[in-house]
Every structure is written in structure tokens, then in C-alpha cells.
Amino acid sequence: MTETGEPELTVYQHHLAQLLKRDAGENFRALLVQARHIAGTSYETTLYGHQQAFRLLWRHLERSGYLRRAHRDAHTRLASGHTTPDERADLELFLTVYGQVHPPTAAGA
């Protein structure tokens, strides 16, 4: 419960409430945070809650076409060599997940 007596929002509910209020870049950063929680096994609530939030953000960003652009931009950013270690880790994690969801085809490889 919050100080006002309201029930605390789950991670999923929080991201659902913020989804349309944030721009695509902010939602992408939120997606990376959820990926870090899942991959690093550090949970604010439960693994399931982070997985739900991740799926919500992924689907929203995928429908908007943002993930396709982020995929292309991540390769460019990593190739530039101008990334911090944390940013590099986030981008590599994103590329790994993206590659599992969208495996390259023989023509596209």
C-alpha cells in the first residue's frame, strides 16, 4: 500500500499506465531496464512481473516499427566504438533478444 492507502502498482501496471505518456525512446529505455532485470535476476517485484512488462513494451515498440529502427541503429552505435560499457551491454542484450525473435533469413544473412 502507498502512503495514501492506494494499492501499489505492479511493474506491468506501472508500464501500462506510462506507455502512451512516454515517447518511443523512453519506452525503449524502459524495455532495456526490464531486459536487465530479467537477465540479471534482480527483480523489483517478481520475474513474472518483469516479463509481462517486457512483453508489453516489446509489442508496443514492435507495432510502431521502432524496434526495427533500434536494431539497425544498435549495430551502427556499437560499430562506432563510442559507447559506455553499460550502453554496450544493453545494446548487445537487445540485439541478442531481437535476433532470437527475428532470426536472420538466408537471404538477409
C-alpha positions in Angstrom: 0.0 0.0 0.0 1.1 3.5 -0.7 1.1 6.3 1.9 -2.4 7.3 0.6 -3.8 3.8 1.0 -3.7 3.0 -2.7 -2.5 -0.4 -3.7 1.0 -0.3 -5.2 1.2 -0.8 -8.9 2.9 -3.9 -10.3 5.7 -3.4 -12.7 3.3 -4.3 -15.5 0.6 -1.9 -14.3 3.2 0.9 -14.0 4.4 0.5 -17.6 0.9 0.1 -18.9 -0.1 3.4 -17.3 3.0 5.2 -18.7 3.1 3.5 -22.1 1.3 6.2 -24.1 2.6 9.1 -22.0 6.2 8.3 -22.9 7.8 8.7 -26.3 9.3 5.7 -28.1 12.8 6.4 -26.9 11.7 6.4 -23.3 9.7 3.2 -23.8 12.8 1.6 -25.4 15.0 2.6 -22.4 12.3 1.1 -20.2 12.4 -2.1 -22.3 16.2 -2.3 -21.7 15.7 -1.9 -18.0 13.2 -4.8 -17.9 15.6 -6.9 -20.0 18.4 -6.2 -17.5 16.1 -7.2 -14.6 15.2 -10.5 -16.3 18.7 -11.3 -17.5 20.4 -10.3 -14.2 17.8 -11.9 -12.0 17.4 -8.7 -9.9 13.7 -8.1 -9.5 11.8 -5.1 -8.1 8.8 -7.4 -7.7 8.7 -10.8 -9.5 10.3 -12.3 -12.6 6.8 -12.7 -14.0 6.0 -9.0 -13.5 9.2 -8.0 -15.3 8.4 -10.5 -18.1 4.9 -9.1 -18.5 6.2 -5.5 -18.6 8.9 -6.5 -21.2 6.3 -8.2 -23.4 4.0 -5.1 -23.2 6.8 -2.8 -24.1 8.2 -5.1 -26.9 4.8 -5.4 -28.6 4.1 -1.7 -28.4 7.5 -0.8 -29.9 7.3 -3.6 -32.5 3.9 -2.4 -33.7 5.2 1.1 -34.1 8.2 0.0 -36.1 10.6 1.4 -33.5 12.4 -1.9 -32.8 13.4 -2.4 -36.5 15.0 1.1 -36.4 16.5 0.4 -33.0 18.0 -2.8 -34.3 19.7 -1.0 -37.2 20.8 1.9 -35.0 22.2 -0.5 -32.4 24.6 -2.0 -34.9 25.7 1.4 -36.0 26.2 2.6 -32.5 28.2 -0.4 -31.5 30.4 -0.2 -34.6 31.1 3.5 -33.8 33.1 2.5 -30.7 31.6 5.4 -28.8 29.6 3.5 -26.2 29.9 3.2 -22.5 30.3 -0.3 -21.1 26.8 -0.2 -19.8 25.3 1.0 -23.1 27.3 -1.6 -25.0 25.9 -4.3 -22.6 22.4 -3.0 -23.1 22.7 -2.9 -26.9 24.2 -6.4 -27.1 21.4 -7.8 -24.9 18.8 -6.1 -27.1 20.5 -7.5 -30.3 20.6 -10.9 -28.8 16.9 -10.9 -28.0 16.0 -9.2 -31.3 17.9 -11.9 -33.1 16.1 -14.7 -31.3 12.7 -13.1 -32.1 13.7 -12.2 -35.7 16.3 -14.8 -36.8 18.1 -13.7 -40.0 16.8 -15.4 -43.1 19.2 -17.0 -45.6 18.6 -14.0 -48.0 19.1 -11.5 -45.2 22.1 -13.1 -43.5 
